[in-house]
Amino acid sequence: MVNYSRRQLDLTFGALAHPIRRGILARLSSGEATIAELAKPFEVSAPAISKHMRILEKAGLLSRKKHGREHRCRLEQKRMREAEAWIEHHRRFWNDRLDALERYLEENP
């Protein structure tokens, strides 16, 4: 089994738990964007968007760089891949367990 940092997974899944943050990440999957561009589709205050951005940054899901007066954000895929690997490991485990149960029930009606 791959070793996962429990704290990092908690940060990642916690960040993914909010629809606005998932929307921000979905937008960033098509390329870099400014904070203003990321905030545009959501009807929330600037401080609320800033809070969501900090949570995503803390989780390692996005990074930002300052270009003049703008902050450009980009998706950091490493943490998403780690979460995907964790999910895949558990999906395989449970599929194997359920397949074994199915075989047992077929052999022992």
C-alpha positions as MATLAB code, in Angstrom:
seq = 'MVNYSRRQLDLTFGALAHPIRRGILARLSSGEATIAELAKPFEVSAPAISKHMRILEKAGLLSRKKHGREHRCRLEQKRMREAEAWIEHHRRFWNDRLDALERYLEENP';
ca = [
       0.000    0.000    0.000;
       1.155    3.512   -0.738;
       1.797    5.624    2.356;
      -0.395    8.686    2.504;
      -0.049   11.617    4.830;
      -3.265   11.582    6.824;
      -2.954   15.332    7.428;
      -2.447   16.056    3.729;
      -5.412   13.900    2.729;
      -7.548   15.685    5.331;
      -6.524   19.047    3.877;
      -7.184   17.880    0.317;
     -10.588   16.337    0.958;
     -11.557   19.232    3.233;
     -10.729   21.669    0.447;
     -12.732   19.613   -2.045;
     -15.759   19.557    0.268;
     -17.048   22.986   -0.777;
     -18.749   23.594   -4.152;
     -17.095   26.992   -4.672;
     -13.637   25.493   -4.196;
     -14.474   22.648   -6.575;
     -15.679   25.259   -9.071;
     -12.427   27.184   -8.743;
     -10.415   24.014   -9.353;
     -12.611   23.083  -12.322;
     -11.924   26.491  -13.865;
      -8.182   26.152  -13.234;
      -8.153   22.769  -14.970;
      -8.410   24.701  -18.246;
      -5.510   27.032  -17.412;
      -4.254   29.848  -15.225;
      -6.611   32.610  -14.111;
      -6.601   35.734  -11.998;
      -8.432   35.828   -8.700;
     -10.980   38.198  -10.252;
     -11.617   35.712  -13.087;
     -12.013   32.871  -10.602;
     -14.403   34.871   -8.408;
     -16.644   36.068  -11.248;
     -19.047   33.075  -11.448;
     -19.714   33.083   -7.702;
     -21.965   35.528   -5.890;
     -19.821   35.843   -2.774;
     -17.766   38.634   -1.245;
     -14.099   39.231   -1.985;
     -13.145   38.155    1.567;
     -15.062   34.895    1.076;
     -13.205   34.172   -2.182;
      -9.922   34.991   -0.440;
     -10.768   32.498    2.294;
     -11.498   29.782   -0.281;
      -8.239   30.567   -2.073;
      -6.241   30.269    1.170;
      -7.820   26.886    1.913;
      -6.954   25.635   -1.583;
      -3.400   26.955   -1.234;
      -2.947   25.376    2.195;
      -4.086   22.055    0.738;
      -1.528   22.428   -2.054;
      -4.219   22.357   -4.740;
      -3.374   25.744   -6.217;
      -0.508   28.183   -6.295;
      -0.462   31.877   -7.049;
       2.142   34.209   -8.425;
       2.033   37.951   -8.485;
       2.285   39.547  -11.937;
       2.229   43.296  -11.464;
      -0.973   44.045   -9.586;
      -2.597   40.720  -10.442;
      -2.319   37.385   -8.735;
      -2.354   34.544  -11.263;
      -3.456   31.165   -9.979;
      -2.733   27.716  -11.314;
      -3.845   24.216  -10.463;
      -1.284   22.045   -8.679;
      -2.099   18.504   -9.730;
       0.177   16.581   -7.354;
      -2.297   16.652   -4.459;
      -5.181   15.690   -6.742;
      -3.182   12.694   -7.974;
      -2.466   11.652   -4.375;
      -6.175   11.817   -3.510;
      -7.019    9.907   -6.681;
      -4.498    7.184   -5.774;
      -5.972    6.908   -2.271;
      -9.492    6.576   -3.675;
      -8.352    4.034   -6.278;
      -6.605    1.908   -3.638;
      -9.772    1.773   -1.540;
     -11.998    1.186   -4.557;
      -9.903   -1.848   -5.542;
      -9.887   -3.140   -1.972;
     -13.664   -3.008   -1.685;
     -14.235   -4.416   -5.167;
     -12.012   -7.373   -4.250;
     -13.897   -7.880   -0.963;
     -17.279   -7.720   -2.679;
     -16.128  -10.107   -5.424;
     -14.963  -12.559   -2.743;
     -18.312  -12.262   -0.963;
     -20.158  -12.861   -4.224;
     -18.094  -16.005   -4.914;
     -18.691  -17.255   -1.389;
     -22.442  -16.737   -1.669;
     -22.551  -18.514   -5.039;
     -20.614  -21.476   -3.645;
     -22.620  -21.615   -0.403;
     -26.264  -20.958   -1.246;
];
